[in-house]
Amino acid sequence: MTNPEKLPHLRLQKGREKRVKSGHPWVFSNELQEIPALAPGVLVAVDDPGGEPMGIGYYSPRTLIAVRWLQRGGNPVLPERWLEDRLERAVARREDLYPGEDCVRLVFGEADALPGLVVDRYGASLVLQTLTAGMELLRPRVETALLSMTGCNVLVRKDDNPMRELEGLPRAVQEVPEGSPLTASVSYLGLALTVPLVEGQKTGLFLDQRENVRTFLNHLAPGASVLDAFCYQGVWGMAALKAGAASCEFADASMAACEGVEASLKANALPESEIHNGDAFDVLGALKAAGKTFDAVVCDPPAFAKSKKHLKEALKGYGRLNQLALGLVKPGGLLVACSCSHHVSREDFREVLREAAVRARREVQLLEFRGAAPDHPVMLSFLEGDYLKAAFLRVR
């Protein structure tokens, strides 16, 4: 059991209590009275300006986020098995949501009271990302517990996120045990997929879009023609073909992704499709110049805004992308426009889409505006976690 009396104590500045008491899971360095010389990742107790205890968290001296809460309240104590108990609850919640599914996000950082930890499951393989020094210190316990409770036999440490450099941590990717398979064969949304665990984007698949793909299929008319831009593994387009779309064209800048789509089309006995390897902006422009149109277009790009300072340029990029996409949708057709940049608010993204429709001279109805699948939950006190936006638009 961790008692706050035995920990280093930090104190908030006067007037900085309100945001912290609202339930936000971070304490910023500019909210503290002083920044002590402590080792990255150590446990600390945080007190209010009057010295009353507020909670326990782990400390980072290198970043603006100085403390990530692990336990809140006036008498904060961390039980001996707090980490294992939280992992068990997170895994159990996902089993309730998606019983028996091959692919699922098991842990989603702050939303599971496990800040700095992301874990996805692909069949018998786990892919872990530890993003902070505090969670890096806890990694051995995390791995031991998860392997035991899931029965998985392969673990990939996908520690290539730039956030680690801010925490003073190296970036690397490692499979455990060494020599383990670098891919996992899974069933996802009714598709047989080979997921690249080491070389793939993110942890291998974009599991946050699971329910949005299902919503897309609900809106898709039988016999539709589809364009899947920024396709990566081609899940949107292949799911559409499997559901009765007549054709789909795929586009991605990665040759490896394009080759993966071609292999997956064959593995799922889906029709041969045109696959465009190139920058999506260039591909969309070329399709427009060729007079191509589609019943449905999906634009699911990577995050354009990596930080707040990139927000202005990111909004321009989303605007230009969706203007191009709107020009490729047949009258009465569907555009699915996505953003996974958490710095882009829902309001910003809707305004970008409105302006893109004006420039494209298209009348657009917003059918649905959705977020991530429920295995990526969002804390109401932590809207930074509400990163994914998927707008379903009827284009006239």
N, C-alpha and C positions, 0 to 999 in steps of 0.2 A: 504494500500500500504506500502511495506517495503522499506525504503530508506537506502542505504548503509552508509550514513553519520551518522546514529543513531546506527550502529552496531559496535561491537568490530572489530578492523582491524588487520589482519595478513599480513605479508610481505614475499614474496619469497626471497630465497637466490639468489645472483647474479649467473647467468649461469644456473638457473633452469627453465627459462621461456619456453624453446623450447617445451618440452614435454607437458607442461600445455597448451600452445597455439595451439598445434596440435589438440586439441579437446578431449583429454582424460578426462573422467569425475571425476577423483580423483586427490587430492593433497596429497602427502605423507608427513609425519611429518619431515623427513630428508630433505625436500625441503624448509622448513620454517626457517626464521631467529631465531625465538624463539617459544617455546611451552607455551602458556599462561594457567593459571589456570582457565579454564572456565568450566561450567557445560556441561555434555554430551548432544549433540543434539541442542545446541543453534545455532542460525543463526550468521554467521560471514561474513565480507567482506574481500576479499583477494586482495592485491595490488601486483604489480610487484616490483622488487628491487628498482626502482626509485620512488615508491609511487603512481604510476598510477593505478586506479581501474581496476580489471580484472573480478570480479564477486562476487556472493553471494552463499554461501553453508551452510550446517550444519556441525558442528564440533564434532569430537570425540577425546578426550584426551587419550583414552586407547589403540588405535590401530595404526598400521602403516599408515592406510588411515585416515589422519587427517581431510580432508574436502571432502565432496561429493557435487559437483556443483549442484545448483538449477537454477542459472541464470548467463549467461556469457556476456561479453562485457564491453566496456569502460564506459557505463552509466547504470549499472545493477539495475533494479528495479523489485520487485516482486509485481504484481497486487494483489488486495485483494482476488480474486477468482482464483489465479494461480493453486492451487491444484485441485479444482473442474473442472476447464477448462481442465487440463491435463488428468484427469480421464475420462471426457466426450470424449475427442479425442481418448484415448486408447480404450474405449469400442466401439466407432463408427468404428474404424479401424477393430476390430475383427468381428463386424457385417458385414462389407463389405467382409471380408475374408471368413467367415463361417456363412452365414445368416441362422438363425433358428436352428443352431446346439446346442445340449444339453451341450456339453463339449467344453470348449475353455479357453485358457489363456487370461485373460483380461488385465493384467498388467505384464510387464516383466522388472521391475527395471529401470536401467539406460537407456535402449533402449526406454523407454517411458518417460524419464526425471523425473522419480519417483524413485530415488535410494533407495534401501533398502526395496522395496515393491514388493511382488509377489502375484497375485490374480488369482485363477482359478474358473471357473463356472461349476457346475454340476447340470443341470436342474434348480431348484428353490433354490439351495444352493450355497453359496460363501465360498471358503476356502482362508483365508488370511494368509500370512507370512510377518511379519515385522522383519527385520534383523538387524536394526540399532537403536541407541538411538534417532537419529533425526526423523526417520519415526515413532518410537513409540510415540513420542510427538504429531505427526500428526494423529495418529490412529483414534481418535473420528471423526475428519472431514472426513477421508477416508471412514469409515464405514457408516456414515450418508449419504454421497454422493452416494456411490455404491449401497446401499440398495434402495435408492430413484430412481436412474436411471436404475437399472436392474429389479426392481420389485421382487427380491428374498426375501424370508422370513426366511431363515436359514443362519447363518453365523458361520463359524468355524474358530477360531483363532488357527492356526497350528504353534505355536511358539516353536517348538522342535528342531530348527536348532542350531548346536553348535556355529554358528557365533554370536548368541545372548550373549553367555557367554563372548566372547571377548569384547562386548560392555557394559558389566556389567548388562545385562538384564536376568531375569529368563527364564527358559525353561518350557513351559506348553502347554497344549491343552485344549481348552474350546469351547463348542458350545453355541451359542446365538440365541434365549433364551435357558436357561438351560432346559434340558429335550427334546430338539429337536431331530429328528431322527439322528442317528449316521451313516446312510448310505443314498445314493441317487440312485434311479433307473433311469438309463439313456440309451440312444441309442448312441453307439459310433462305427463308422466304420461298421454300419449295425448290430452290436451285441447288445443284451439286457444285460446290466451289472448292478450289484449292487456294487456301489463304496463305500468302507469304508472311510468315511470322517475323522474319528478320529484316528482309529488304522492302517490305510493303510500307505503304503510307500509314501514319498513325500506328495502331496496333495490328493492322492487317485488314480490317473492314471498318466501314463507317456505320456502326451499329445504332447510332443515334437516329438514323433515318428510317429505321424499320417500319414504324407505323405510318410515316409519310409516304413510303412506297406503297403500302396497302391502300392509303387514301387515294393516291394517284391511280391505282388500278380501279378503284370505285368510280372515278370520274372518267375513265378511258372508255371510249366506245369500241365495240368489236370491229376489227378490220382497220384500226387506226394506223397511220404512219407516225413514227416517233423519231425524235432526235435526242440522244443522250449525250450532252456536252459535259466536259470534265468527267468522263465516265468512270475512270479508274477501273474497278472490277466489272463495270457494266451492269450492276445490279438493277438499276431502274429500267434500262432497256430490255434486259433479258427477262425480267419479271413481266414486262409488258408483252413481250413475244409469247411467253408461256401462257399469259391470260387471254391471248387471242388477237393481239396486234398483228397487222399484216406485214409490217416491216419496221426495222429500226436501223438508224445509222448512229455510229458511235464516234466520239472524238475525244482524244486525250494527247497531251504533250509528251507523255512517257511511252516510248516504244515498248518497254516491258509490260506496261498496262494494256496496250493494244494487243500484244501477243497473248496476254492472259485472257482477254475477252474472246479472241479467236478460239483459243483452246476450250474455254468454258461454253461457247456456243455449240461446239462439237460434242462436248461431254453431256450437254443437256438436250441433244438432238433438236436444236433450234436451227432455223434457217440461216444460211450464210448471209452475212450482212456487210455493208460497207463500213469500214473502220478507217477513220481519218487520224493519222498521226501528225499532230501539229498544234501550235498555239490556238486555243479555242477562239480567240478574237479573229485570227486570220481565217480559221475554218468557217466560222459563221459568216464572215464577210464574203468568202468565196462561194459559199452556198447561196447567199443572197444574190450575188452577181450572176450565178448560174440559173437563177429563177426558181430555186427549190423552195417548197413550203411543206409544212408538216401539220398533222392534226394535233400533235402534242410535242412540246419542247421542254426538256428538263435542263436547267442550268444550276449545277451544284458545285461551285468553285471552291478552292481552298480559301482560307481567311485572307482577305485583302488588307485588313487593318491589324498588323501585329502589335501595334501600340497606339496610344492616343495621338501621338504626333503624326501618325500615318492616316488618321481618320479622314481628313479632307480629300486626300488622293484616293483613298479607298472608296469613298462615296462617288467620286467621279468614275472610278472603274466599274462599280456596280451599275451606275447609270448607263455607261456606254455599252456594257455587256447586255443589259436587259433591253436596251433600245434595239441592238442587233437581233436579239432573240425574238422580240415582238414582231420584227419584220419577217420572220420565218414561219409565223403561226398562221394557218389558214383561218378565214373568218369563221367564228364559232368554235375555234380550237382552244387548246389549253396551254398555258405556260406555267411551269413550276419554277419559281425563282427562289434561290436559297442564299443565305449568308450564315457562315459559322464564325463571324468576327464578333466577339463579345463587346468590343468597343462600339459597334454599330447597334444602336438601340432599335427596338421595333418601330418606333415612330420615325426614326431616320430612314429605315429601310422602306417603309411604306411611302414616305415622301419621295425617295429615290425612284421607286417604281411608278409613282404618279407622274413625275417629271419625265421619265423615260417613255411613258405612254403618250404624253403630249408631244414629245419630239418625234416619236414614231408615227404620230397621227393615227393612233389606234384607240378605240373605246374599250375600256377594260373593266371587268367586274371582279371584285375580290370575293372568291367563293369561300375560302378558308385561310386562316393564318395560324400556322401550327409551330410547335417547338420540337424538342427532342422526345424520344421514346421514354416510357416511364421507368426504364432501368437507368436513366440519366435524370434523377429527380432534381428539382430546383427548390432551394430554401427561399421562403418569402423575404427573409432578412438578408439574402445574399443574391441579389439580382445579377451579379457578375456571372453566376452560374447559368443564367438564362441566355446562353450564347447562340443557340441555333434558331434560325428563322426560316420558315418555308411558306411562301405565299402561293396559293393556288388561284390562278387568274384565268377567267374566261375572256377571250380576245375577240372583239368584233371588227 
